[in-house]
Amino acid sequence: MGRYGWRVDAGLVAGFAVLTGALAAGAFLDADIAVRDWCDAHRPEALRVAAKGLYFLGSANLIASILLVVAALLAVRDRTPRPVLLVLVTAAASYAVVVPLKILIDRSAPHAPWHDAVELFANDAGWSYPSGHVVNTVIWYPVLVVLAERLLRRPLGVRTRRAVLLAPVLIVFVAVTYLGYHWLTDCAAGLLLGLALRRTLARLPLEHAGTSTPAGTLTR
């Protein structure tokens, strides 16, 4: 990660904390509402269906299930538990970090019936902040790169790697906001948290063996 790696991590965590504090104080709430209302007014059926399909690119259940099968096959072929452990540790880390924050921060979804749905720490039923789907795209697609390179026994091309790592993040960020599943700042928080978590996971010795470069390279 380089000599400044932990400083970058601290900056990402600090950014998440500052954004959360600002939202709790009332900042950016009007912008969140304005974005939600604009999306509601500009959502023809064809775009809604397309966004709904793209939304599943951030489904942890779907991604983890597929990658676990691939990891198990690689573990048998290469006679090492590392691929399976990589998937399991990523899933555990995501759950351990994201779920408690969702429970603690108590923010409702954009179309929740509560008058204070946009506010943080306002409703015990709220699970909107941060966006788990955005976090998923940041932490799971590097795992996909690692497993793909292990399967192929060669590194992916730079453009392919960038596309796999970056495109799902952008697509899901836009899709969940456009569909009204998350506030815009839910997704911004998910991006900051996901990058911090990804960088931490990239330090583990589970993904480097058998590949030429760690999949966290592009998040440095």
PEGI-V752637 format. One record per pair of residues at least 6 apart in sequence whose C-alpha atoms are under 8 Angstrom apart, sorted by the first residue. I is the first residue (numbers start at 1). J is the second residue. Records with the same first field share a line. If there is no record, write none. Layout:
I=J + J
This chain:
1=203 + 220
5=220
9=196 + 199 + 200
10=196
12=192 + 193 + 195 + 196
13=192 + 193 + 196
15=192
16=189 + 192 + 193
19=189
20=189
22=28
23=29 + 119 + 120
24=119 + 120 + 121
26=119
28=185
29=118 + 119
32=118 + 183 + 184 + 185
33=110 + 118 + 183
35=183 + 184
36=110 + 177 + 178 + 180 + 183 + 184
39=177 + 178 + 179 + 180
40=178 + 179 + 180
43=178 + 179
48=179
51=175 + 176 + 178 + 179
52=175 + 179
54=171 + 172 + 175
55=171 + 172 + 175 + 176
56=62
57=63 + 137 + 168 + 172
58=133 + 134 + 136 + 137 + 168 + 172
59=133 + 136
60=133 + 136 + 140
63=140
64=87 + 91 + 140
67=87 + 144 + 147
68=84 + 87 + 88
70=147
71=83 + 84 + 87 + 147
72=83 + 84
74=83 + 150 + 151
75=81 + 82 + 83 + 84
82=206 + 207
83=147 + 206 + 207
85=206
86=143 + 206 + 207
87=143
90=139 + 140 + 201
93=197
94=135 + 136 + 197
98=130 + 132
101=129 + 130
102=126 + 127 + 128 + 129 + 130
103=124 + 126 + 127
104=121
105=120 + 121 + 126 + 127 + 129
106=120 + 121 + 122 + 123 + 124 + 125 + 126 + 127 + 128 + 129
107=117 + 118 + 119 + 120 + 121 + 122 + 123 + 124 + 125 + 126 + 127 + 128 + 129
108=114 + 117 + 118 + 119 + 120 + 122 + 123 + 125 + 126 + 127 + 128 + 129
109=117 + 118 + 126 + 127 + 128 + 180 + 181 + 182 + 183
110=117 + 118 + 180 + 181 + 182 + 183
111=117 + 180 + 181
116=122 + 123
117=123
118=183
128=182 + 183 + 186
129=182 + 186 + 189 + 190
130=186 + 187 + 189 + 190
131=182 + 186 + 187 + 189 + 190
132=190
133=172 + 190
134=169 + 172 + 173 + 187 + 190 + 191 + 194
135=190 + 191 + 193 + 194 + 195
136=194
137=168 + 169 + 172
138=165 + 169 + 191 + 194 + 195 + 198
139=194 + 195 + 197 + 198
141=164 + 165 + 168
142=164 + 165 + 215 + 216
143=207 + 215
145=156 + 161 + 164 + 165 + 215
146=207 + 208 + 211 + 214 + 215
148=156
149=155 + 156 + 211
150=210 + 211
153=210 + 211
154=211 + 212
155=211 + 212 + 213
162=218
165=218
173=187
176=182
177=183 + 184 + 187
195=219
198=216 + 219
199=216 + 219 + 220
202=214 + 215 + 216
207=214 + 215
208=214
